[in-house]
Amino acid sequence: MTIATTLPDARGRFGTYGGRYVPEVLIPALDELAEAWAELRADAGFRAELARLSETFVGRPTPMTRADRLSARLGYEIWLKREDLAHTGAHKINNALGQALLAKRLGKERIIAETGAGMHGVATATACALLGLPCVVYMGEEDTRRQAPNVSRMELLGAEVVPVTAGSRTLKEAVNEALRDWAASVRTTHYIIGSVVGPHPFPVLVRDLQRVIGDEARPQFSGATGGADPDVVTACVGGGSNAIGMFTAFVGTPGIRLIGVEAGGRGSRLGEHCSSLTQGHPGILHGAMSYLLQDDDGQVARTHSISAGLDYPGVGPEHAYLRDAGLAEYVSASDEDALDGFQALSGSEGIIPALEPAHVIGWLLHRPLEPGTSVLVCLSGRGDKDLDTVRASLRIS
C-alpha cells in the first residue's frame, strides 16, 4: 500500500478545502485518529495484516476486463477495473476493513457507520463480523426502502440498522445521525465514514485505503496494453471515494484526462440532481469545506438521484481541489443515462453494474470521445442491489 505524499497539509487542507468544522468534543478523537493513522500507515505489521486480509478475504487484486463488444460499439477502448468482484460486491470493503483494523488498534469497543446505497454498510458490517466488533449503521429511511436487500445483508451480518426519518431521509441525514452518535460516544466508538468526506483526517484516511484501486489498475493496464497509459480515467462521484481511489495513481500525469461523473438526476433545477461540482458552490457540510448544493439562503439543498449511493449534496474536498486546480474534469449523467448504461453493460458484456458506475457507462454512451480513445473505468460495484429500482424505472414486470 503506497501512500500519497502531497496534500492535504498539516491542517487537513486541500488548498482552501477540507479542514475541521466540528463540535469541540470531537477534536481530541480526530487528533487521536490522525496521529494513529500517521503511525499505522507506515507500520509494517499493520500493513502486512491489511495486505493479508485484502488478499485472502477481500480477493485483491481485483482483475481488469476489456469490454470488447461495448468498445466495438462505441469506437474506443473501454477497460473496467472490477471492484464489483471484491468481497461484498463493491470498493467499499477496502476502506471498511482498513478502518476496522485501525479501530481495533485504538481499542475501540463499538463501530458506527452511515450508508446510502447500503454497500458501505454491508462492508462495515462484514469487517465487524470478521473482527468481532459491534456495529450500528445509520441509513436514510428512503434508502432502506430502495436498498432493502442490503438492509437484510447488514442485519444477517449482525449489524443494527437504524432508519433515519429526518429531512429527505437519504444519505445526508444518515451522516448527520452518525456524527451525533459519535459526538456522544466518542471515547469508546469509532466512526467508519464511508467516503472521502468529513473532517480531517477522514478524507486522507479513506483515500489512503482506497488508492489500492488505482495502484493496481495502472500496472494492470500497462501490462495489458504493452506499456501504455489510458487516455481517460473515469469514475462516478458522489462523496467520491472510488474516484479518488482510482485517480490518485494518475493525478498530474501529462496526457491523461481524469473525468468524474456526477449524478445529474432528472433535471437541472435545484433538488432534481446531485451535481455538486458542476452546479454547486463552496460551503461547509459535515465538518469540511467543499463544493455543495445550497439554496439562496445558504441552506443545504435536497437532492435526487436514481442511485442511492450518489444521492448526496456535497463531495470530498480533494475533488474540489482537483477541480479548481484543473487536474480533473467533472461532468454529469442523468437518471436516464444511468439506466442506459446499466442495460448496455449488462447486455453487451454480461456484467450487471451498480447504478453508481452505470452513470459512467451512460455518459460514455451519449458523450462520445475521440475515436480510438482508451478509457479506464472504475466499475465500483455490482448491480444486484439495484434490480428492483431498475425494474420499476423501466416498468419491467
Backbone torsions as a table, in degrees:
resi	resn	phi	psi	omega
1	MET	NA	106.7	176.5
2	THR	-84.7	156.6	-172.1
3	ILE	-122.5	135.7	177.0
4	ALA	-63.3	141.5	-178.0
5	THR	-113.5	10.9	-177.7
6	THR	-103.8	-125.9	-177.8
7	LEU	-71.7	155.8	8.8
8	PRO	-82.7	170.2	175.7
9	ASP	-79.3	-173.7	-175.4
10	ALA	-63.6	-21.1	179.3
11	ARG	-92.7	4.1	-178.8
12	GLY	78.8	28.8	-177.2
13	ARG	-105.4	130.4	168.0
14	PHE	-99.4	89.0	-169.8
15	GLY	65.5	-120.9	178.5
16	THR	-90.9	-3.4	-173.0
17	TYR	-101.4	160.9	179.1
18	GLY	97.5	-137.9	179.8
19	GLY	82.6	-162.5	-179.0
20	ARG	-135.6	119.3	174.7
21	TYR	-128.7	79.0	-171.4
22	VAL	-138.2	163.6	173.9
23	PRO	-59.4	149.5	-177.4
24	GLU	-57.0	-30.7	-177.0
25	VAL	-63.2	-23.4	-177.8
26	LEU	-88.6	-14.6	-175.7
27	ILE	-59.9	-46.3	177.9
28	PRO	-59.3	-38.7	179.4
29	ALA	-67.1	-38.9	177.7
30	LEU	-67.6	-38.7	175.7
31	ASP	-62.9	-44.8	178.4
32	GLU	-59.4	-43.9	-178.8
33	LEU	-65.6	-42.9	-179.9
34	ALA	-63.5	-43.7	-180.0
35	GLU	-66.0	-42.3	-179.5
36	ALA	-64.0	-42.8	-178.7
37	TRP	-68.3	-37.4	177.5
38	ALA	-59.3	-35.2	178.2
39	GLU	-79.9	-47.3	-171.5
40	LEU	-71.0	-34.2	-177.2
41	ARG	-66.6	-17.0	175.8
42	ALA	-106.7	2.2	-178.0
43	ASP	-82.1	122.4	-174.7
44	ALA	-62.5	-37.8	-179.5
45	GLY	-67.1	-44.0	178.5
46	PHE	-63.9	-44.6	-179.1
47	ARG	-63.8	-38.3	179.0
48	ALA	-66.3	-41.0	178.8
49	GLU	-64.8	-44.0	178.6
50	LEU	-64.6	-41.9	179.0
51	ALA	-63.1	-40.7	179.9
52	ARG	-63.3	-47.6	-179.9
53	LEU	-68.8	-34.0	177.7
54	SER	-62.3	-35.4	179.1
55	GLU	-79.9	-49.5	-169.6
56	THR	-88.4	-21.1	-177.3
57	PHE	-110.7	-46.1	-177.6
58	VAL	-81.4	-34.4	-178.2
59	GLY	94.8	28.8	177.7
60	ARG	-86.2	151.5	1.5
61	PRO	-76.4	143.2	173.2
62	THR	-75.0	149.1	-175.5
63	PRO	-79.4	172.6	172.5
64	MET	-117.9	136.7	-176.5
65	THR	-123.1	132.1	172.1
66	ARG	-84.2	126.4	179.0
67	ALA	-84.5	84.6	-170.0
68	ASP	-62.3	-52.0	-174.7
69	ARG	-70.5	-38.5	177.4
70	LEU	-67.3	-37.1	176.6
71	SER	-61.6	-44.6	179.3
72	ALA	-63.6	-37.8	-179.7
73	ARG	-66.3	-40.3	-172.5
74	LEU	-95.7	-19.4	177.1
75	GLY	88.9	10.7	170.6
76	TYR	-138.4	163.3	-174.0
77	GLU	-82.7	118.5	179.9
78	ILE	-113.1	122.8	177.7
79	TRP	-117.4	140.6	-176.1
80	LEU	-116.0	122.7	170.4
81	LYS	-84.7	116.8	-162.8
82	ARG	-89.5	67.9	173.8
83	GLU	-68.9	-15.3	174.6
84	ASP	-65.3	-17.7	-179.3
85	LEU	-94.2	-1.3	172.6
86	ALA	-70.2	153.3	178.6
87	HIS	-54.9	135.6	-174.2
88	THR	82.8	-9.5	170.5
89	GLY	93.0	14.6	179.1
90	ALA	-163.0	169.7	179.4
91	HIS	-67.3	-16.0	-172.5
92	LYS	-58.5	-27.8	-177.6
93	ILE	-64.0	-28.7	179.6
94	ASN	-57.8	-47.1	-178.8
95	ASN	-75.9	-44.9	-176.1
96	ALA	-61.7	-43.4	-179.5
97	LEU	-65.7	-45.1	179.6
98	GLY	-61.4	-43.9	-179.3
99	GLN	-70.4	-33.6	177.3
100	ALA	-65.1	-40.5	175.0
101	LEU	-62.8	-40.6	177.2
102	LEU	-61.2	-43.7	179.4
103	ALA	-61.3	-40.2	177.1
104	LYS	-61.1	-42.7	178.7
105	ARG	-63.1	-32.8	179.6
106	LEU	-81.0	-6.9	179.4
107	GLY	76.9	22.4	179.0
108	LYS	-73.1	146.1	-174.1
109	GLU	-102.1	-8.4	-171.8
110	ARG	-153.0	145.1	179.0
111	ILE	-118.7	137.7	168.5
112	ILE	-123.4	156.8	178.3
113	ALA	-154.0	165.9	171.4
114	GLU	-119.2	159.2	176.2
115	THR	-154.7	150.3	176.3
116	GLY	-109.1	-71.5	177.9
117	ALA	-71.9	-12.4	178.7
118	GLY	97.0	-14.9	-174.9
119	MET	-71.0	-37.0	175.4
120	HIS	-67.3	-38.9	176.3
121	GLY	-61.6	-44.1	177.9
122	VAL	-63.2	-44.0	179.9
123	ALA	-63.1	-42.3	179.1
124	THR	-66.3	-44.2	177.3
125	ALA	-61.0	-37.0	178.6
126	THR	-65.0	-48.2	179.6
127	ALA	-62.7	-38.6	180.0
128	CYS	-68.7	-38.2	176.1
129	ALA	-62.5	-41.3	179.5
130	LEU	-62.5	-40.0	-172.0
131	LEU	-101.0	-0.9	176.7
132	GLY	74.0	40.5	-179.3
133	LEU	-113.2	133.1	173.3
134	PRO	-62.6	145.0	-172.3
135	CYS	-138.7	132.1	173.4
136	VAL	-122.6	129.4	-178.8
137	VAL	-119.1	123.7	175.4
138	TYR	-91.7	134.0	-175.1
139	MET	-146.7	130.8	177.7
140	GLY	-56.7	140.2	-176.7
141	GLU	-57.5	-38.1	178.2
142	GLU	-62.5	-38.3	-180.0
143	ASP	-72.8	-31.2	175.7
144	THR	-63.5	-29.8	178.8
145	ARG	-73.8	-50.5	-174.2
146	ARG	-81.1	-10.0	177.0
147	GLN	-124.0	40.7	-176.3
148	ALA	-55.4	-39.2	179.0
149	PRO	-58.7	-36.6	179.9
150	ASN	-72.7	-30.7	173.2
151	VAL	-60.7	-44.6	178.6
152	SER	-62.5	-39.8	178.9
153	ARG	-63.4	-45.4	179.4
154	MET	-60.4	-44.4	-179.0
155	GLU	-65.9	-38.9	177.3
156	LEU	-62.1	-33.3	179.5
157	LEU	-79.7	-1.8	175.0
158	GLY	99.4	4.1	-179.5
159	ALA	-84.1	151.4	170.0
160	GLU	-93.2	120.8	179.2
161	VAL	-99.4	122.3	-177.5
162	VAL	-108.5	109.1	177.3
163	PRO	-69.4	137.9	179.8
164	VAL	-107.9	122.6	-172.4
165	THR	-102.6	0.1	-178.2
166	ALA	-77.5	156.2	171.1
167	GLY	55.0	-131.9	-178.5
168	SER	-81.6	-2.9	176.8
169	ARG	59.8	37.7	179.3
170	THR	-128.8	-154.0	-167.3
171	LEU	-63.8	-40.9	-178.7
172	LYS	-55.6	-46.2	-178.9
173	GLU	-68.5	-32.5	176.4
174	ALA	-64.3	-40.9	176.6
175	VAL	-63.5	-43.1	178.2
176	ASN	-54.5	-48.2	-177.8
177	GLU	-66.8	-37.8	178.2
178	ALA	-64.4	-40.4	178.3
179	LEU	-65.7	-38.3	176.7
180	ARG	-62.2	-44.5	178.5
181	ASP	-59.4	-47.7	-176.8
182	TRP	-62.2	-40.5	178.7
183	ALA	-60.9	-31.3	-177.8
184	ALA	-87.8	-15.2	-172.5
185	SER	-135.5	24.5	-166.5
186	VAL	-62.8	-26.2	-176.8
187	ARG	-68.7	-30.7	-175.7
188	THR	-114.4	-7.5	-170.7
189	THR	-117.4	140.4	169.1
190	HIS	-111.1	134.9	177.9
191	TYR	-97.0	111.4	175.8
192	ILE	-87.2	90.8	179.6
193	ILE	-70.3	147.6	-167.3
194	GLY	-94.2	-6.9	-177.3
195	SER	-145.0	-176.2	-177.7
196	VAL	-85.1	46.7	-178.8
197	VAL	-120.2	179.6	176.6
198	GLY	88.9	-179.1	-177.5
199	PRO	-73.5	154.5	173.8
200	HIS	-57.1	132.5	17.8
201	PRO	-102.3	13.9	-173.8
202	PHE	-56.7	-44.7	-178.8
203	PRO	-58.9	-40.0	-179.6
204	VAL	-78.9	-34.5	177.3
205	LEU	-61.1	-48.7	-179.6
206	VAL	-67.0	-39.6	176.8
207	ARG	-59.2	-45.9	-178.3
208	ASP	-61.0	-34.5	179.7
209	LEU	-80.3	-26.2	-179.8
210	GLN	-92.2	-14.7	-175.1
211	ARG	-69.0	-7.2	172.6
212	VAL	-56.2	-27.9	-180.0
213	ILE	-60.5	-56.5	-179.3
214	GLY	-70.6	-34.5	179.3
215	ASP	-64.1	-29.9	172.7
216	GLU	-80.8	-42.0	-170.2
217	ALA	-67.2	-37.8	-175.5
218	ARG	-63.3	-51.1	176.7
219	PRO	-67.5	-30.5	175.9
220	GLN	-62.0	-45.9	180.0
221	PHE	-64.8	-44.5	179.7
222	SER	-60.5	-42.6	179.7
223	GLY	-65.9	-32.3	-178.2
224	ALA	-81.3	-18.7	-173.4
225	THR	-120.1	18.4	176.6
226	GLY	73.6	32.6	174.7
227	GLY	98.0	4.4	-176.8
228	ALA	-85.1	160.7	166.3
229	ASP	-101.7	155.8	174.7
230	PRO	-69.3	153.0	174.0
231	ASP	-75.2	-36.5	-177.5
232	VAL	-132.0	134.4	171.9
233	VAL	-119.1	126.5	-172.1
234	THR	-140.2	151.7	-179.1
235	ALA	-158.4	157.7	173.9
236	CYS	-74.4	155.8	-178.5
237	VAL	-134.8	116.3	167.4
238	GLY	-112.4	-94.0	165.5
239	GLY	-70.8	-37.2	169.1
240	GLY	112.8	17.7	-173.8
241	SER	-73.5	-40.5	-179.0
242	ASN	-69.5	-33.6	178.5
243	ALA	-67.7	-47.1	176.8
244	ILE	-61.7	-39.8	178.5
245	GLY	-58.7	-36.6	177.2
246	MET	-82.1	-43.4	-172.4
247	PHE	-66.9	-33.8	-169.5
248	THR	-56.3	-33.8	-179.7
249	ALA	-73.6	-13.0	-173.9
250	PHE	-119.2	-9.2	-173.8
251	VAL	-55.7	131.1	175.6
252	GLY	82.1	1.6	178.8
253	THR	-78.8	120.4	180.0
254	PRO	-57.6	137.9	175.2
255	GLY	87.8	-5.1	178.9
256	ILE	-108.3	121.0	175.5
257	ARG	-89.8	128.3	173.3
258	LEU	-101.0	121.8	-175.6
259	ILE	-126.5	117.2	174.6
260	GLY	-97.7	135.2	-176.2
261	VAL	-111.3	113.7	178.8
262	GLU	-90.5	169.9	179.8
263	ALA	-86.6	112.2	179.1
264	GLY	-83.2	-6.5	174.0
265	GLY	61.6	-135.7	-175.9
266	ARG	-114.9	9.1	179.9
267	GLY	174.5	176.3	-175.4
268	SER	-96.5	-6.4	180.0
269	ARG	-76.7	151.2	178.3
270	LEU	-57.5	132.0	-177.0
271	GLY	99.0	-10.2	-177.4
272	GLU	-105.5	-2.0	-173.6
273	HIS	-150.6	-179.4	178.2
274	CYS	-132.6	36.7	-173.4
275	SER	-90.8	72.9	-175.0
276	SER	-64.3	-42.5	-175.4
277	LEU	-79.6	-28.0	-178.3
278	THR	-95.3	-20.3	-179.0
279	GLN	-132.7	-1.2	-178.1
280	GLY	-94.4	-173.8	-179.2
281	HIS	-140.7	156.1	-180.0
282	PRO	-59.8	140.8	178.1
283	GLY	-172.5	-175.1	-175.7
284	ILE	-113.6	128.5	177.5
285	LEU	-145.9	132.5	175.1
286	HIS	50.7	43.5	169.6
287	GLY	88.8	6.8	-178.3
288	ALA	-145.3	154.7	174.0
289	MET	-88.8	127.7	177.3
290	SER	-163.5	-171.9	172.3
291	TYR	-78.4	139.3	175.3
292	LEU	-152.4	165.1	179.2
293	LEU	-92.7	124.5	-176.8
294	GLN	-146.5	154.4	-179.0
295	ASP	-86.7	-175.2	-175.7
296	ASP	-64.1	-21.2	178.3
297	ASP	-91.9	3.6	-179.8
298	GLY	82.6	8.1	178.0
299	GLN	-82.4	141.3	-180.0
300	VAL	-61.9	129.5	-174.5
301	ALA	-82.5	155.6	168.9
302	ARG	-70.3	158.8	-176.9
303	THR	-133.1	168.8	172.9
304	HIS	-147.6	136.2	166.2
305	SER	-152.9	145.6	172.6
306	ILE	-62.1	-21.0	-178.2
307	SER	-100.4	117.5	-179.6
308	ALA	-62.3	-33.6	-177.0
309	GLY	-72.7	-17.4	177.9
310	LEU	-104.6	0.6	-173.7
311	ASP	-83.4	74.7	-174.2
312	TYR	-145.3	137.5	-173.3
313	PRO	-85.1	0.3	-180.0
314	GLY	-131.1	-166.5	-177.7
315	VAL	-158.3	157.0	179.8
316	GLY	-61.1	145.1	-175.3
317	PRO	-64.4	-27.0	177.9
318	GLU	-66.8	-35.6	175.5
319	HIS	-63.3	-39.9	177.6
320	ALA	-60.0	-42.0	177.4
321	TYR	-64.3	-46.7	-179.7
322	LEU	-60.2	-38.3	178.3
323	ARG	-62.5	-53.0	-175.7
324	ASP	-67.0	-31.6	-179.2
325	ALA	-81.1	-4.7	-179.2
326	GLY	72.9	19.7	-179.5
327	LEU	-89.4	-15.2	176.2
328	ALA	-147.7	153.0	176.8
329	GLU	-108.5	150.7	179.1
330	TYR	-131.8	132.9	-177.8
331	VAL	-131.2	177.8	177.0
332	SER	-132.1	154.7	175.9
333	ALA	-131.6	138.7	-174.7
334	SER	-80.1	172.2	172.4
335	ASP	-55.1	-43.7	-179.4
336	GLU	-64.0	-40.2	175.7
337	ASP	-57.9	-44.6	-178.4
338	ALA	-63.0	-41.7	177.6
339	LEU	-64.0	-39.5	176.0
340	ASP	-62.3	-43.5	179.5
341	GLY	-65.4	-39.4	178.0
342	PHE	-58.1	-48.3	-178.8
343	GLN	-71.1	-38.3	-176.8
344	ALA	-64.8	-45.8	-178.7
345	LEU	-70.1	-38.0	178.3
346	SER	-62.4	-49.4	-175.5
347	GLY	-75.5	-29.4	-176.6
348	SER	-88.8	-33.7	-170.2
349	GLU	-122.4	-5.8	-176.9
350	GLY	70.4	26.1	179.6
351	ILE	-123.9	116.7	-180.0
352	ILE	-92.8	109.1	-175.9
353	PRO	-86.2	157.2	166.6
354	ALA	-63.2	156.7	179.1
355	LEU	-63.4	-24.8	179.0
356	GLU	-62.5	-62.7	178.3
357	PRO	-69.7	-16.3	174.1
358	ALA	-60.9	-25.4	173.9
359	HIS	-60.6	-38.0	179.7
360	VAL	-67.1	-46.3	179.2
361	ILE	-62.2	-41.6	177.7
362	GLY	-62.0	-39.6	177.5
363	TRP	-64.8	-41.0	178.4
364	LEU	-64.0	-33.7	179.3
365	LEU	-66.2	-36.8	-169.1
366	HIS	-109.5	-10.0	178.7
367	ARG	-124.1	73.7	-169.6
368	PRO	-61.5	142.9	174.4
369	LEU	-92.6	-179.5	178.5
370	GLU	-65.0	140.6	178.1
371	PRO	-54.8	138.6	179.4
372	GLY	86.6	-3.8	178.9
373	THR	-61.8	136.5	174.7
374	SER	-95.4	129.2	-172.6
375	VAL	-125.6	125.4	175.5
376	LEU	-106.0	118.3	-175.8
377	VAL	-108.8	132.2	170.0
378	CYS	-83.1	105.7	176.4
379	LEU	-85.8	89.5	-163.6
380	SER	-73.3	-18.2	-179.3
381	GLY	-167.9	166.9	-179.3
382	ARG	-96.1	163.1	-167.4
383	GLY	-99.4	11.1	179.3
384	ASP	-52.4	-44.4	-175.6
385	LYS	-64.1	-19.5	-172.5
386	ASP	-104.3	2.9	-173.9
387	LEU	-61.8	-41.5	179.7
388	ASP	-64.5	-41.3	178.0
389	THR	-62.7	-44.6	-179.0
390	VAL	-66.7	-43.6	179.8
391	ARG	-61.4	-42.5	178.7
392	ALA	-66.6	-39.1	-178.8
393	SER	-69.0	-35.2	-179.3
394	LEU	-93.8	-0.9	-179.4
395	ARG	56.3	46.4	175.9
396	ILE	-92.0	128.8	-178.5
397	SER	-83.5	NA	NA
